[in-house]
């Protein structure tokens, strides 16, 4: 997926305004994005690893993400009710 010509020109202009090359600007953006994201099992698997190993790592990451989302959903559901207020049976305490 790419961007339209106008968006690409605007991006290039931002790099020039910062006094750096487009490739250096892209490299900084990529480095920041990778640093922002937690280490995942899939990122630790070599690109030439057997497909089974890559699949297991991706499934482990998916499971971890689901557990995290479940935790967040539970906290949000619990915080939606004032202390002492009756909770529906579908919301875990």
C-alpha positions as CSV (number, residue, x, y, z in Angstrom):
1,X,0.0,0.0,0.0
2,X,1.4,3.4,-0.9
3,X,0.5,7.0,-0.6
4,X,-0.6,9.5,-3.2
5,X,1.9,11.8,-4.8
6,X,0.8,14.8,-2.8
7,X,1.3,13.0,0.5
8,X,4.7,11.8,-0.6
9,X,5.8,15.3,-1.6
10,X,4.6,16.7,1.8
11,X,6.6,14.0,3.5
12,X,9.7,14.8,1.5
13,X,9.2,18.5,2.3
14,X,9.1,17.7,6.0
15,X,12.4,15.9,5.8
16,X,14.0,18.9,3.9
17,X,12.6,21.3,6.5
18,X,14.4,19.3,9.1
19,X,17.6,19.4,7.1
20,X,17.8,15.6,6.7
21,X,17.6,13.3,3.7
22,X,14.3,11.4,3.1
23,X,16.1,8.1,3.7
24,X,17.4,9.4,7.1
25,X,13.9,10.7,8.0
26,X,12.4,7.3,7.1
27,X,15.0,5.5,9.1
28,X,14.3,7.6,12.2
29,X,10.6,7.0,11.8
30,X,11.1,3.2,11.5
31,X,13.4,3.2,14.5
32,X,10.9,5.2,16.6
33,X,8.1,2.8,15.6
34,X,10.1,-0.3,16.5
35,X,11.1,1.2,19.9
36,X,7.5,2.2,20.6
37,X,6.3,-1.4,20.2
38,X,7.1,-4.1,22.7
39,X,9.3,-7.0,21.7
40,X,7.1,-9.8,20.2
41,X,7.8,-13.5,19.7
42,X,7.3,-13.1,16.0
43,X,10.0,-10.3,15.8
44,X,12.5,-12.6,17.5
45,X,12.0,-15.4,15.0
46,X,14.4,-15.3,12.0
47,X,12.9,-14.6,8.6
48,X,14.3,-17.9,7.3
49,X,13.0,-19.9,10.3
50,X,10.8,-22.9,9.4
51,X,7.1,-21.9,8.8
52,X,6.0,-23.9,11.8
53,X,8.3,-21.8,14.1
54,X,7.1,-18.5,12.6
55,X,3.4,-19.7,13.0
56,X,3.9,-20.7,16.6
57,X,5.5,-17.3,17.4
58,X,2.7,-15.4,15.7
59,X,0.0,-17.5,17.5
60,X,1.8,-16.8,20.8
61,X,1.7,-13.1,20.1
62,X,-2.0,-13.3,19.1
63,X,-2.8,-15.2,22.4
64,X,-0.9,-12.6,24.4
65,X,-2.8,-9.7,22.6
66,X,-6.1,-11.4,23.4
67,X,-5.2,-11.9,27.0
68,X,-4.2,-8.2,27.3
69,X,-7.5,-7.1,25.6
70,X,-9.5,-9.3,27.9
71,X,-7.8,-7.7,30.9
72,X,-8.4,-4.2,29.5
73,X,-12.1,-5.0,28.8
74,X,-12.5,-6.4,32.3
75,X,-11.0,-3.3,33.9
76,X,-13.2,-1.0,31.7
77,X,-16.3,-3.0,32.6
78,X,-15.5,-2.8,36.3
79,X,-14.8,0.9,36.2
80,X,-18.1,1.6,34.4
81,X,-19.9,0.9,37.7
82,X,-19.7,3.0,40.8
83,X,-18.7,1.2,44.0
84,X,-21.7,-0.4,45.6
85,X,-23.7,-0.3,42.5
86,X,-25.2,-3.6,41.4
87,X,-23.4,-5.2,38.4
88,X,-25.0,-7.3,35.7
89,X,-24.3,-11.0,36.0
90,X,-22.3,-10.9,32.8
91,X,-19.6,-8.6,34.3
92,X,-17.0,-10.4,36.4
93,X,-16.1,-8.9,39.7
